[in-house]
């Protein structure tokens, strides 16, 4: 009569309760994995592939916003030579290349 309900529970009910308490944490981890971690890993893989496929003549944009054309690529080296203005060449680290600018064909329909 004076025993509280917390002391009246048996031991088997406690195991299910622990699982139910951990369930929201597991759910949060799964959501974070699919919404944050996995897309970031995919983007890093694509960026690494893009850096590996750089070749002479590619137009690139560095992380600092400098636009230039790749003039010299040394295999096995982390340094590229990029021309940012006529007869102005700078060496940039491969990892600082933010993107490769692909020329787009204009679709000017006259009619």
N, C-alpha and C positions, 0 to 999 in steps of 0.2 A: 503494500500500500504506500509506503514511503520511499520506495525505490524509484529513482528517476529512470526514464526510458533509455537513457544513454547506457546505463549499467545493465539494463535488462536485455540488450541485444546479444545475440550469440556470435561466435567467432567467424562463421561463414559469411555473414552479411558484411563484415569489414573488408574482405578481399574484393568484393564487387564495388564497394564504395571507393576504394583506392583507385581502381581502374577508371571509374567515372570521374574522379578528380583529375586524373592525368589526361583524360580524353581531350579537353579543350586545349591543353598545351601541345599535344600531338597534332591536333587540327591546325593550330596556329603555325606550327613548324611546316606542315605540308603546304599550307597556303603561301607562306613566305618562300618556300622552295620553288613552287611553280610560278609565282608572280615576280620574284626578285632574283633569286640565285640562278635558276636555269636560263632565263633570257640573257642575263649578264654573261654567263659562260658561253652562250651561243654567239653573242656579239664579239667577245674576245677572240673566239676561234675564227670568225670571219675576218676580223681586223688582222690577225696574225697571217692568215692566208693571203690577204691583200698586200701586206708588207713583203711577203715572200715572193709575190708575183710582180713586183716592181721591175720595170725595164726602162731602158733608155728611150726618151721621147715622151714618157708619161708626164702629164701635167698634174702636179700635186699641190695640196694645201697643208701646211704644217699646223701644228697645234697652236702656234702663235699667230696664225692667220696669214702667213707669207705664202704667196702663190708663185710657183716656179715650175720649170721643166727639168726633169731628171736628165743629166748629161752623162753621168758616169756611175755605174753600179759595179761594185766589187763584190764578187761572191765570197761568202764567209766573213765579210766585214760588216760592221754595223753602221758604216759611214757612207752616205751618198753625196754626190756632187750635184747641186741644183743651181740652175741659172735663173736668177730672179729678175734680171734686167739684161739688156744686150751687153755682153762682155763682162758681166758681174756674176761670178760663180761663188757659191758658198757651200761649205760642207755641213750637212745636217745628219743627225743621228736617225737611223731608220725608224726608231720607235716614236719619234716626234711627228711623223707623217700622220696627219689626221684623216685625209681622204684623197682619193685619186679622182680627178675631174675628167669625166668621159665626155667627149664632144657629142652633142645631140644634133641630130639632123632636123633642120627647120621644116615644118610642115606648113608652108605658105600656099594655101589653095587660092588660086585666082579664078574668079568667076563672076 
